[in-house]
């Protein structure tokens, strides 16, 4: 994901510009590693992905850049926007025991993963489509189930 402008204001000090450049360069190094981990170990929850990323930082002897938890989650979201990862069918659990989405890498050669905003049309027949007017014309008492006793 590229960006033509840095996320800084014209009134920000030079240190903000330097930090923005460093963050942009770091993101471009973290993103492919996040994708690689999801491809190798997915489906993964955010917590599992973060743990796997930090394990890779430790075992890489300085080859993998450090990243914050929010940075890793942001890179995952960017990969999802690019269509490279998606949410798995079955949820997992967070470190706190709560339900959590699990992420998987998209197989670029699998046509079922191709983004098609009109794909839902294949599942809807013309008789399934009902206009709002059909609801407005019906008796309101039937809609709410009131008795007329």
One Martini backbone bead per residue (centre of mass of N, CA, C, O) as a GRO file, in nm:
protein
  149
    1UNK     BB    1   0.093   0.039   0.027
    2UNK     BB    2   0.065   0.355  -0.095
    3UNK     BB    3   0.187   0.696  -0.039
    4UNK     BB    4   0.212   1.040  -0.137
    5UNK     BB    5   0.171   1.120   0.163
    6UNK     BB    6   0.227   1.241   0.469
    7UNK     BB    7   0.111   1.220   0.816
    8UNK     BB    8   0.136   1.555   0.810
    9UNK     BB    9   0.169   1.876   0.902
   10UNK     BB   10   0.281   2.190   0.820
   11UNK     BB   11   0.321   2.258   1.146
   12UNK     BB   12   0.514   2.048   1.187
   13UNK     BB   13   0.790   1.928   1.283
   14UNK     BB   14   1.066   1.770   1.161
   15UNK     BB   15   1.033   1.515   1.340
   16UNK     BB   16   0.765   1.424   1.209
   17UNK     BB   17   0.877   1.367   0.930
   18UNK     BB   18   1.085   1.156   1.014
   19UNK     BB   19   0.880   0.960   1.143
   20UNK     BB   20   0.706   0.913   0.888
   21UNK     BB   21   0.926   0.790   0.714
   22UNK     BB   22   1.000   0.559   0.902
   23UNK     BB   23   0.714   0.430   0.909
   24UNK     BB   24   0.683   0.378   0.606
   25UNK     BB   25   0.932   0.194   0.579
   26UNK     BB   26   0.850  -0.012   0.796
   27UNK     BB   27   0.583  -0.106   0.670
   28UNK     BB   28   0.720  -0.225   0.407
   29UNK     BB   29   0.869  -0.451   0.590
   30UNK     BB   30   0.625  -0.581   0.752
   31UNK     BB   31   0.402  -0.675   0.556
   32UNK     BB   32   0.543  -0.933   0.425
   33UNK     BB   33   0.572  -1.082   0.697
   34UNK     BB   34   0.278  -1.105   0.769
   35UNK     BB   35   0.198  -1.265   0.518
   36UNK     BB   36   0.389  -1.503   0.564
   37UNK     BB   37   0.267  -1.596   0.833
   38UNK     BB   38  -0.021  -1.646   0.729
   39UNK     BB   39   0.060  -1.856   0.518
   40UNK     BB   40   0.201  -2.059   0.720
   41UNK     BB   41  -0.019  -2.037   0.997
   42UNK     BB   42  -0.287  -2.026   0.901
   43UNK     BB   43  -0.512  -1.949   1.100
   44UNK     BB   44  -0.522  -1.618   1.269
   45UNK     BB   45  -0.507  -1.426   1.519
   46UNK     BB   46  -0.389  -1.147   1.637
   47UNK     BB   47  -0.236  -1.275   1.876
   48UNK     BB   48  -0.092  -1.495   1.706
   49UNK     BB   49   0.049  -1.304   1.508
   50UNK     BB   50   0.210  -1.138   1.712
   51UNK     BB   51   0.366  -1.376   1.832
   52UNK     BB   52   0.495  -1.470   1.563
   53UNK     BB   53   0.640  -1.208   1.501
   54UNK     BB   54   0.812  -1.190   1.762
   55UNK     BB   55   0.954  -1.459   1.715
   56UNK     BB   56   1.091  -1.369   1.450
   57UNK     BB   57   1.257  -1.142   1.568
   58UNK     BB   58   1.426  -1.320   1.761
   59UNK     BB   59   1.522  -1.544   1.532
   60UNK     BB   60   1.658  -1.331   1.307
   61UNK     BB   61   1.896  -1.151   1.397
   62UNK     BB   62   1.779  -0.853   1.278
   63UNK     BB   63   1.600  -0.895   1.005
   64UNK     BB   64   1.349  -0.824   1.173
   65UNK     BB   65   1.140  -0.584   1.239
   66UNK     BB   66   1.013  -0.408   1.464
   67UNK     BB   67   0.673  -0.414   1.616
   68UNK     BB   68   0.380  -0.323   1.695
   69UNK     BB   69   0.072  -0.432   1.748
   70UNK     BB   70  -0.069  -0.209   1.579
   71UNK     BB   71   0.114  -0.242   1.330
   72UNK     BB   72   0.032  -0.533   1.263
   73UNK     BB   73  -0.273  -0.483   1.235
   74UNK     BB   74  -0.245  -0.272   1.009
   75UNK     BB   75  -0.105  -0.455   0.801
   76UNK     BB   76  -0.340  -0.656   0.786
   77UNK     BB   77  -0.552  -0.455   0.683
   78UNK     BB   78  -0.400  -0.384   0.423
   79UNK     BB   79  -0.408  -0.674   0.310
   80UNK     BB   80  -0.715  -0.687   0.298
   81UNK     BB   81  -0.751  -0.445   0.099
   82UNK     BB   82  -0.570  -0.609  -0.121
   83UNK     BB   83  -0.668  -0.927  -0.106
   84UNK     BB   84  -0.453  -1.125   0.069
   85UNK     BB   85  -0.663  -1.130   0.304
   86UNK     BB   86  -0.893  -1.310   0.527
   87UNK     BB   87  -1.163  -1.423   0.680
   88UNK     BB   88  -1.246  -1.683   0.843
   89UNK     BB   89  -1.506  -1.905   0.915
   90UNK     BB   90  -1.359  -1.948   1.196
   91UNK     BB   91  -1.334  -1.873   1.506
   92UNK     BB   92  -1.152  -1.770   1.775
   93UNK     BB   93  -0.925  -1.684   2.044
   94UNK     BB   94  -0.825  -1.487   2.268
   95UNK     BB   95  -0.624  -1.432   2.542
   96UNK     BB   96  -0.922  -1.375   2.698
   97UNK     BB   97  -1.153  -1.574   2.553
   98UNK     BB   98  -1.249  -1.433   2.312
   99UNK     BB   99  -1.381  -1.375   2.034
  100UNK     BB  100  -1.201  -1.421   1.714
  101UNK     BB  101  -1.065  -1.349   1.442
  102UNK     BB  102  -0.951  -1.522   1.151
  103UNK     BB  103  -0.666  -1.540   0.937
  104UNK     BB  104  -0.615  -1.566   0.578
  105UNK     BB  105  -0.479  -1.650   0.295
  106UNK     BB  106  -0.497  -1.578  -0.038
  107UNK     BB  107  -0.556  -1.754  -0.323
  108UNK     BB  108  -0.480  -1.626  -0.630
  109UNK     BB  109  -0.579  -1.902  -0.797
  110UNK     BB  110  -0.858  -1.876  -0.660
  111UNK     BB  111  -1.168  -1.782  -0.783
  112UNK     BB  112  -1.328  -1.756  -0.501
  113UNK     BB  113  -1.134  -1.491  -0.414
  114UNK     BB  114  -1.250  -1.303  -0.602
  115UNK     BB  115  -1.343  -0.987  -0.629
  116UNK     BB  116  -1.715  -0.950  -0.637
  117UNK     BB  117  -1.976  -0.733  -0.600
  118UNK     BB  118  -2.187  -0.918  -0.794
  119UNK     BB  119  -2.207  -1.211  -0.670
  120UNK     BB  120  -2.483  -1.199  -0.517
  121UNK     BB  121  -2.670  -1.215  -0.771
  122UNK     BB  122  -2.651  -1.534  -0.798
  123UNK     BB  123  -2.845  -1.571  -0.519
  124UNK     BB  124  -3.071  -1.392  -0.664
  125UNK     BB  125  -3.394  -1.369  -0.733
  126UNK     BB  126  -3.643  -1.179  -0.856
  127UNK     BB  127  -3.861  -1.280  -0.636
  128UNK     BB  128  -3.678  -1.178  -0.383
  129UNK     BB  129  -3.749  -0.891  -0.471
  130UNK     BB  130  -3.855  -0.621  -0.257
  131UNK     BB  131  -4.028  -0.352  -0.223
  132UNK     BB  132  -4.132  -0.101  -0.016
  133UNK     BB  133  -4.427  -0.071  -0.118
  134UNK     BB  134  -4.528  -0.351  -0.021
  135UNK     BB  135  -4.518  -0.267   0.283
  136UNK     BB  136  -4.695  -0.002   0.274
  137UNK     BB  137  -4.966  -0.143   0.159
  138UNK     BB  138  -5.001  -0.286   0.401
  139UNK     BB  139  -5.135  -0.367   0.690
  140UNK     BB  140  -5.026  -0.247   0.988
  141UNK     BB  141  -5.164  -0.455   1.181
  142UNK     BB  142  -5.031  -0.705   1.052
  143UNK     BB  143  -4.729  -0.625   1.102
  144UNK     BB  144  -4.778  -0.609   1.439
  145UNK     BB  145  -5.016  -0.798   1.552
  146UNK     BB  146  -5.296  -0.683   1.608
  147UNK     BB  147  -5.592  -0.655   1.777
  148UNK     BB  148  -5.962  -0.600   1.711
  149UNK     BB  149  -6.133  -0.641   2.003
   0.00000   0.00000   0.00000
